């Protein structure tokens, strides 16, 4: 059965990224396949908690939204970066850490039409 969990706060620094990463890891320990989507466009950072450095991010949520990339292509398997053996899998769709890419896409008007 598919479930969607959304974590939100109107302020920064409330622990959203840490909470999200911990929930994803616990679910993966239980054998679940988990997808995490970083929608923090202004200050993305959950990729760091999952062991991805900025230069390791080749695809992002922006590529899906603005460039027509399939969502599966934008997802990166970060299971091996959890530091423990898990029965499930964790996939991360990071937000772009390059704001100029988002701006350039917006100016071009190439947003996905779904």
Secondary structure, 3 states (H helix, E strand, C coil): CCCCCCCCCCCCCCCHHHHHHHHHHHHHHCCCEEEEECCCCCCCCHHHHCCCCHHHCCCCHHHHHHHCCCHHHHCEECHHHHCCCCCCEEEEECCCCCHHHHHHHHHHCCCCCC
